[in-house]
């Protein structure tokens, strides 16, 4: 049914042909022309389209296969854009995109100039709220509902959140306010027991208990109706007490109803007729409600069912068996997981913490070999940072591994609890730099700026894999205060981990080569760009200094001043926004030192960078050796 061939601007080949039912869906209103039997067939066509298209582009296959029926039912019953759907994280929004006029371009998802892999307000009027991080849906949706109430509107607002989102602080904070803020609000709890990896903690166990105790659901929905039928409407209050008694007998603390939300479920999230009738009933309520649905992550594609973690989000794969091409290894995440585990084997004080991402951070290695010192706190970065601080006060050596884009959520804790108390917590920021196809919600382009002005923080970035392992070893032994390290997705330079590496010394960089015309300072991933720029300059006869700074903070000011005094131009390279970045810190110091050498900078502009292949985005925004040469040469001719 799906046949390839069209081409997007990144050069990838995609599928374009849609099935007969799906091909006729140009807007959500088209769903109302279909029978419920047709809707079931439509769900099968959507799954086939997703499996085929994402096999080429990659993307969040498992989550979207799990919400096909839910998305169809929502759009059948409600009317966007008047009604608002707020998807938590929104990586499960591909089906929503398909049903809101974007089916013909779903094959461009996550490609440059194609559809974004998350919801985006600028992409469609049906995307009422953009997202990319977990735990935002309930608060944002409640704000929309409050605004509606203030304006006297009557549209519906529906927040759709996975069970993992309920381990997030913002979600619980929103729950605390819903009943006091509005009477017309629907939460869909999409329960599949997974975030990226298997959910952990007491809330996950609680939702599992709600799933497995079918008796509670049956008693709750029938007790009041039964009493009313036998004794009449006059005793509705008695019926309510019967209901409450049955509920409390089975579940003394029903989470949502204690927060003032009417609880419905759990029900089968793949039963379209049942979902439609349930949503039609929820529309009539004059009280906030939560519908608990049970779904299957990866439904309809056996490889995704067999390996939900892998198929949460992945690159291209072979449809027949779900296999993927071999990627260059070891990645920086692999090196991190292996090195920290090896260090912990020799040091019983080392512990490892992740926020629901053992696979992404590769702390799954640590979990497998040292489970007693491994902690997964769920999607709760603020708690993770505080938890690490507490561990550090008692002599533990915590390594806290969180993606750069998610470490932002723990900003206050880094300042107030870790740095202020000068606790030796080791902040390990995976995906430091561009995150390619994931786009602006996931690029790690701000961590230098949000850390470099904090007292007591030591921040570093390696130029290759061997230096990365050496820095982790240095961090493990450093107990004087907090340390941070940023490292990219994938590989850096392909250098063997056990290759020769100069010893790491606090605040000291490496002078690789000394020259008299231009000083190139290449931080981390962009050191190779500095090397290429050096080659281009030398081809033109210029003498070049080449520096690997290693430390973002403290700067090696002695080395910086030395190369700046000896050269006519300094050029810094960083995989980070230029505003408040590494290059900015070099300019600040040289100014304060009274050194007037011109500084050019290569880095990302003051903007949110779109999604696309790194090489495309580097060229588009002038982050290449050739662009650096164009900036430097005019300064040498003055």
C-alpha positions in Angstrom: 0.0 0.0 0.0 2.9 2.4 0.8 5.4 2.9 -2.1 8.5 5.1 -1.9 9.6 7.9 -3.8 9.7 11.5 -3.1 12.6 13.5 -1.9 13.0 16.2 0.8 15.7 18.8 1.1 17.9 16.5 3.1 18.2 14.1 0.2 16.3 11.2 1.9 13.8 9.1 0.0 10.3 8.8 1.6 7.0 7.1 1.1 4.1 9.1 -0.2 1.2 6.8 -1.2 -1.6 6.6 1.4 -4.3 4.0 1.9 -7.8 4.7 0.5 -9.3 5.7 3.9 -6.3 7.7 5.0 -6.0 9.4 1.7 -9.4 10.8 2.1 -8.6 12.4 5.5 -7.7 16.0 4.9 -9.2 17.4 8.2 -10.6 15.9 11.4 -14.1 16.6 10.2 -13.6 13.8 7.6 -13.6 11.3 10.4 -17.3 11.9 11.0 -18.2 10.6 7.5 -16.8 7.1 8.5 -18.5 4.3 10.3 -16.9 2.8 13.4 -15.9 -0.2 11.3 -14.2 2.2 8.9 -12.4 3.8 11.8 -11.0 0.5 12.8 -9.8 -0.1 9.2 -8.3 3.5 9.2 -6.3 2.6 12.3 -4.7 -0.2 10.4 -3.8 2.1 7.5 -2.3 4.6 9.9 -0.2 2.0 11.5 1.0 0.7 8.1 1.9 4.3 7.1 3.8 5.0 10.3 5.8 1.7 10.1 6.7 2.4 6.4 7.5 6.1 6.7 9.5 5.9 9.9 11.6 3.0 8.6 13.2 5.6 6.4 13.1 8.8 8.5 13.3 7.3 11.9 11.3 8.7 14.8 9.1 7.8 17.7 7.5 4.7 16.4 6.5 2.8 19.5 4.6 5.7 21.2 2.6 6.5 18.1 1.6 3.0 17.4 0.2 2.9 20.9 -2.1 6.0 20.4 -3.7 5.4 17.0 -7.2 4.5 18.3 -7.0 7.2 21.0 -6.1 9.9 18.4 -8.9 8.8 16.1 -11.5 8.8 18.9 -10.4 12.2 20.2 -10.7 13.8 16.7 -14.0 12.0 16.1 -15.6 13.4 19.3 -13.9 16.8 19.7 -13.3 19.6 17.1 -9.9 21.1 16.9 -8.7 23.8 16.7 -11.6 25.1 18.7 -11.2 22.3 21.2 -7.6 22.0 22.5 -5.5 18.9 22.7 -2.3 19.2 24.7 0.0 16.2 24.3 2.6 15.7 27.1 6.0 15.7 25.5 4.1 15.4 22.1 6.4 12.8 20.6 3.2 10.7 20.4 1.6 13.4 18.2 2.3 11.9 14.7 -1.2 10.4 14.5 -2.6 13.8 15.4 -0.6 15.4 12.6 -1.9 12.8 10.2 -5.5 13.5 11.1 -5.1 17.2 10.9 -4.2 17.7 7.3 -0.6 16.5 7.3 -0.9 12.9 6.2 0.5 13.7 2.8 3.7 15.0 4.4 4.1 12.6 7.3 6.9 11.0 5.3 9.0 14.2 5.8 8.9 14.0 9.6 12.2 14.9 11.4 13.8 15.9 8.1 15.1 19.4 7.3 12.2 21.6 6.3 9.8 18.7 6.9 7.4 18.1 9.8 8.8 18.5 13.2 9.0 15.4 15.4 7.1 17.2 18.2 4.0 19.4 18.1 4.8 23.0 17.0 2.4 25.9 17.2 3.8 27.4 14.1 3.3 24.2 12.1 -0.5 24.0 12.4 -3.5 25.7 14.0 -4.4 22.2 15.4 -1.2 22.2 17.5 -2.4 24.3 20.4 0.7 23.9 22.4 4.3 23.0 21.6 6.3 20.6 23.7 9.3 18.3 23.9 9.9 17.9 27.6 7.7 15.8 29.9 5.3 16.9 32.5 4.0 20.1 30.8 0.6 19.1 29.5 -1.6 19.4 32.6 -0.3 22.9 33.6 -0.5 24.3 30.1 -3.9 22.8 29.4 -5.2 24.1 32.8 -4.0 27.6 31.8 -6.0 27.3 28.5 -9.1 26.2 30.4 -8.8 29.1 32.8 -8.4 31.5 29.9 -11.5 30.0 28.3 -13.5 30.4 31.5 -12.4 34.0 31.9 -13.6 34.7 28.3 -16.9 32.9 28.8 -16.1 30.2 26.3 -17.4 26.6 26.2 -14.8 24.7 24.2 -13.1 21.6 25.6 -9.5 21.3 26.7 -8.0 17.8 26.9 -4.6 17.0 28.3 -3.1 13.7 27.1 -0.3 12.4 29.3 1.5 9.1 29.7 1.8 7.4 33.0 5.5 8.4 33.3 4.5 12.1 33.2 2.8 11.6 36.6 6.2 11.2 38.2 7.0 14.8 37.1 6.8 17.6 39.6 4.9 19.9 37.3 2.2 17.3 36.7 1.6 16.8 40.4 1.6 20.6 40.9 -1.0 21.0 38.2 -3.2 18.2 39.8 -3.2 20.2 43.0 -4.8 23.2 41.2 -7.2 21.7 38.7 -10.4 21.3 40.8 -10.0 24.8 42.3 -9.5 26.4 38.9 -12.1 25.0 36.5 -15.1 22.7 36.2 -14.6 21.7 32.6 -11.3 19.8 32.1 -10.4 16.3 30.8 -7.2 14.5 31.5 -6.4 11.3 29.5 -3.9 9.1 31.4 -2.4 7.0 28.6 -1.0 4.1 30.6 1.5 1.8 28.8 4.0 1.3 31.7 6.8 2.9 29.7 8.4 6.3 29.3 11.6 5.6 27.3 12.5 2.7 29.5 10.3 0.8 31.9 8.6 3.1 34.4 9.8 3.0 38.0 8.6 4.1 41.5 5.5 4.2 43.6 3.3 6.0 41.1 4.1 3.4 38.4 3.2 0.6 40.9 -0.1 2.5 41.8 -1.2 2.7 38.2 -0.4 -1.0 37.8 -2.6 -1.8 40.7 -5.5 0.2 39.2 -5.0 -1.9 36.0 -5.0 -5.2 37.7 -7.9 -4.6 40.2 -10.8 -4.9 37.7 -13.1 -5.3 40.7 -12.6 -1.7 41.7 -13.6 -0.4 38.3 -16.7 -2.6 38.2 -17.8 -1.7 41.7 -17.2 2.0 41.1 -19.2 2.3 38.0 -22.2 0.1 39.1 -22.7 0.7 42.8 -24.4 4.1 42.6 -26.5 3.1 39.6 -27.6 -0.1 41.2 -28.8 1.6 44.4 -30.6 4.4 42.5 -32.4 1.8 40.4 -33.6 -0.1 43.4 -34.4 2.8 45.8 -35.0 5.7 43.5 -33.3 9.0 42.8 -34.1 10.4 46.3 -31.3 8.3 47.7 -28.6 9.4 45.3 -26.6 10.6 48.3 -26.8 7.2 49.8 -25.6 5.7 46.5 -22.7 8.1 46.5 -21.8 6.8 50.0 -22.0 3.2 48.8 -19.7 4.1 46.0 -17.3 5.8 48.3 -17.4 2.9 50.7 -16.7 0.3 47.9 -13.9 2.5 46.6 -12.2 3.0 50.0 -12.6 -0.7 50.8 -10.5 -1.5 47.8 -8.3 1.6 47.4 -8.0 3.7 50.6 -6.3 6.5 48.6 -7.5 6.9 45.1 -5.1 9.5 43.8 -7.1 11.5 41.4 -10.3 11.7 43.4 -8.3 13.0 46.3 -7.2 15.8 44.0 -10.9 16.5 43.1 -10.9 14.8 39.6 -13.6 12.3 38.8 -11.8 9.1 37.8 -13.0 6.8 35.0 -11.4 3.6 34.0 -9.2 1.9 33.4 -10.6 1.0 29.9 -9.1 -0.5 26.8 -7.4 2.3 24.9 -7.5 0.4 21.6 -11.3 0.0 21.6 -12.5 2.8 19.3 -16.3 2.5 19.9 -15.7 2.4 23.7 -13.4 5.4 23.5 -15.9 7.4 21.4 -18.8 6.7 23.8 -16.6 7.5 26.8 -15.4 10.8 25.4 -19.0 11.7 24.5 -20.0 11.2 28.1 -17.0 13.1 29.5 -18.0 16.1 27.3 -21.2 16.4 29.3 -19.6 16.6 32.8 -19.5 19.7 34.8 -16.5 18.6 36.8 -12.9 17.9 35.9 -12.3 14.2 35.0 -9.5 11.8 34.3 -9.9 8.9 31.9 -7.4 6.1 32.5 -6.8 4.1 29.4 -4.6 1.1 28.9 -2.5 1.0 25.7 0.2 -1.1 24.2 3.4 0.7 23.2 4.4 -0.5 19.7 1.0 -2.1 19.0 0.7 -3.7 15.6 4.4 -4.1 14.9 6.1 -7.1 16.6 9.7 -5.8 16.7 8.4 -2.7 18.6 6.4 -4.9 21.0 9.5 -7.0 21.6 11.8 -4.1 22.2 9.8 -1.0 23.4 12.9 0.8 24.6 14.6 0.7 21.2 11.5 1.6 19.3 10.6 4.5 21.5 12.7 6.6 19.2 15.2 5.3 16.7 16.7 5.9 13.2 16.0 4.1 10.0 15.2 0.4 10.3 14.3 -2.7 8.2 10.6 -3.2 8.2 10.8 -7.0 8.1 12.6 -7.5 11.4 13.2 -4.0 12.9 16.9 -4.3 12.6 19.0 -1.1 12.3 22.3 -0.3 10.6 25.4 -0.6 12.8 26.4 2.8 14.2 29.9 4.0 15.0 30.8 2.8 18.4 31.6 3.3 21.1 29.5 6.4 21.4 30.1 9.0 24.1 27.2 7.5 26.0 28.8 4.0 25.7 32.1 5.4 27.0 30.4 7.2 29.9 28.4 4.1 31.0 31.4 1.8 30.8 33.9 4.2 32.3 31.8 5.2 35.3 30.9 1.6 36.0 34.6 0.6 35.9 35.4 3.4 38.3 32.6 2.4 40.6 33.9 -1.2 40.7 37.1 0.1 42.2 35.4 2.8 44.4 32.5 1.8 46.6 31.5 5.4 47.1 30.6 6.0 43.5 26.8 6.0 42.8 25.0 6.7 39.5 21.7 8.5 39.0 19.5 8.9 35.9 16.0 10.4 35.3 14.2 7.7 33.5 16.9 7.2 30.8 19.2 4.2 31.6 19.3 3.3 27.9 20.0 6.8 26.5 22.7 7.6 29.1 24.0 4.0 29.0 23.8 3.8 32.8 22.1 0.5 32.0 25.7 -0.9 32.1 26.0 0.4 35.7 22.5 -0.9 36.5 23.4 -4.4 35.3 26.7 -4.7 37.1 26.2 -2.6 40.3 22.4 -2.5 40.8 22.6 -1.5 44.5 24.3 1.8 43.7 22.2 2.6 40.7 19.2 5.0 41.0 16.5 5.7 38.4 14.3 8.4 39.9 11.8 8.6 37.0 11.2 11.8 35.0 12.1 14.0 37.9 15.3 16.0 37.2 14.8 18.4 40.1 14.5 15.6 42.5 17.5 13.8 40.9 19.7 16.8 41.5 18.5 17.2 45.1 18.9 13.5 45.7 22.5 13.6 44.4 23.2 16.5 46.7 22.0 14.5 49.7 24.1 11.6 48.7 27.2 13.8 48.4 26.7 15.2 52.0 27.2 11.7 53.3 30.4 10.9 51.4 29.0 9.3 48.3 30.4 10.3 44.9 27.3 10.8 42.7 27.4 10.9 38.9 24.2 12.5 37.7 23.6 11.7 34.0 20.9 13.8 32.4 20.7 15.2 28.8 21.8 18.8 28.6 18.3 19.9 27.5 16.7 18.2 30.5 19.4 19.4 33.0 17.9 22.8 32.5 15.0 21.7 34.7 17.3 21.3 37.7 18.8 24.7 37.4 17.7 26.0 40.8 18.9 22.9 42.5 22.3 23.2 40.8 22.7 26.8 42.2 21.0 26.6 45.5 21.6 23.0 46.7 24.8 21.9 44.9 27.0 24.9 44.2 26.0 27.0 47.2 26.9 24.1 49.5 29.9 23.3 47.3 28.9 19.6 47.1 30.9 17.2 44.9 28.1 16.2 42.6 29.2 15.3 39.1 26.8 16.7 36.5 27.2 14.6 33.3 25.3 16.3 30.4 24.8 13.9 27.5 23.7 15.5 24.1 25.7 18.6 24.9 25.5 20.4 21.6 23.2 19.9 18.5 20.8 17.0 18.7 20.0 17.0 15.0 16.6 15.6 14.0 15.1 16.0 17.4 15.1 19.8 16.9 15.0 22.8 19.3 13.4 21.1 22.3 16.3 18.7 22.4 19.4 20.6 21.3 21.8 21.0 24.2 23.0 24.5 23.3 22.5 26.4 26.5 24.4 24.6 29.3 27.6 26.6 29.1 25.5 29.8 29.6 23.5 28.4 32.4 26.5 27.0 34.3 29.5 29.3 33.7 28.3 32.2 36.0 27.6 29.9 39.0 30.3 30.0 41.7 32.2 26.8 42.6 31.2 25.0 39.3 34.0 23.4 37.3 32.9 22.7 33.7 34.8 20.9 31.0 34.4 19.3 27.5 36.6 16.7 25.9 38.0 16.9 22.3 38.0 13.1 21.8 37.0 9.8 23.4 40.3 9.2 25.2 40.2 12.6 26.8 36.5 12.0 27.8 37.4 8.9 29.8 40.4 10.7 31.4 38.1 13.6 32.4 35.6 11.2 34.0 38.4 9.6 36.0 39.6 13.1 37.1 36.0 14.0 38.2 35.7 10.8 40.2 38.7 11.8 42.3 37.7 15.5 42.7 35.9 15.9 46.0 36.4 19.7 46.5 33.2 20.8 44.8 30.7 20.3 41.9 31.9 19.4 38.5 30.2 19.2 35.1 31.0 17.7 31.8 29.2 18.1 28.5 29.6 15.6 25.7 27.8 15.0 22.3 25.4 12.5 20.9 27.3 9.8 19.0 31.1 9.8 18.6 33.5 12.8 18.8 36.7 12.0 16.9 36.8 8.3 16.8 39.8 8.1 19.0 40.3 4.9 21.0 39.4 5.3 24.6 42.8 3.9 25.7 44.8 6.2 23.4 47.5 8.4 24.9 46.1 11.4 26.7 47.9 14.2 28.5 47.0 14.3 32.2 44.0 16.4 33.2 45.0 19.3 35.4 42.4 21.7 36.9 41.8 24.7 34.7 44.6 23.8 32.2 44.2 23.5 28.5 46.5 22.1 25.8 48.6 24.2 23.4 48.7 21.8 20.4 50.6 24.1 18.1 52.0 27.7 18.5 51.9 30.3 15.8 52.0 34.1 15.3 49.1 35.1 13.0 45.9 33.3 14.3 45.0 31.5 17.5 42.2 28.8 17.0 40.6 27.6 20.2 38.4 24.6 19.5 36.2 23.4 22.3 35.2 19.8 22.5 33.3 18.5 19.4 34.3 21.6 17.4 38.0 21.0 17.9 38.1 19.1 14.6 36.6 22.2 12.9 39.4 24.3 14.4 41.9 21.7 13.0 40.4 22.0 9.5 40.4 25.8 9.7 44.1 25.6 10.7 44.8 23.6 7.6 43.0 26.2 5.4 44.9 29.0 6.9 48.3 27.2 6.6 47.5 26.6 2.9 47.4 30.4 2.6 50.7 30.8 4.4 49.6 31.9 7.8 51.1 30.8 11.1 48.5 29.3 13.4 48.3 28.5 17.1 45.9 25.6 18.0 44.4 25.2 21.4 42.3 22.5 23.1 40.8 24.4 26.0 39.5 21.4 27.9 38.0 23.6 30.7 35.1 26.0 30.1 35.4 27.1 33.7 37.9 27.9 35.0 39.4 29.2 31.8 43.1 28.6 31.3 43.6 32.4 31.4 47.4 32.1 31.2 47.2 30.1 28.0 44.5 32.4 26.6 46.5 35.5 27.2 49.7 33.9 25.8 48.1 33.1 22.4 46.2 36.3 22.2 49.3 38.4 22.8 51.2 36.5 20.2 48.6 36.6 17.4 46.6 39.1 15.4 43.3 37.2 15.7 41.7 34.7 18.1 38.9 32.5 16.8 36.8 30.3 19.2 34.7 27.3 18.2 31.8 25.9 20.3 28.8 23.7 19.8 26.7 26.1 21.8 24.9 29.5 21.4 27.3 32.4 21.2 25.4 34.4 23.8 27.0 33.8 27.2 29.0 31.0 25.7 32.6 29.9 25.8 33.7 32.5 23.3 32.0 35.2 25.3 34.0 34.2 28.3 37.2 34.5 26.3 36.2 38.0 25.2 35.3 39.1 28.7 38.7 37.9 30.1 40.8 39.5 27.4 38.9 42.8 27.8 39.5 42.7 31.6 43.2 41.9 31.0 43.6 44.9 28.6 44.4 42.7 25.6 42.8 44.2 22.4 43.3 41.2 20.1 40.3 40.7 17.9 38.1 37.7 18.8 35.9 36.0 16.2 33.5 33.3 17.3 32.0 30.2 15.6 28.8 29.0 17.3 25.1 29.0 17.2 23.1 32.3 16.8 20.7 33.8 19.3 17.8 31.7 18.0 16.1 28.3 18.5 17.7 26.1 15.9 15.4 24.0 13.7 15.6 20.2 13.2 17.7 18.6 10.5 20.9 16.7 9.9 23.9 18.4 11.7 25.8 18.9 8.5 22.9 20.8 6.9 22.4 23.0 10.0 26.1 23.7 10.3 26.3 25.0 6.8 23.1 26.9 7.1 24.2 28.8 10.2 27.9 29.3 9.2 29.4 26.7 11.5 32.1 25.4 9.2 35.8 25.8 8.7 35.2 27.7 5.5 32.9 30.1 7.3 35.5 30.6 10.0 38.1 31.4 7.3 35.8 34.0 5.9 35.6 35.7 9.3 39.3 35.5 10.0 40.9 36.6 6.7 39.5 40.2 6.7 41.0 40.7 10.1 44.4 39.6 8.9 44.4 42.1 6.0 43.7 45.1 8.2 
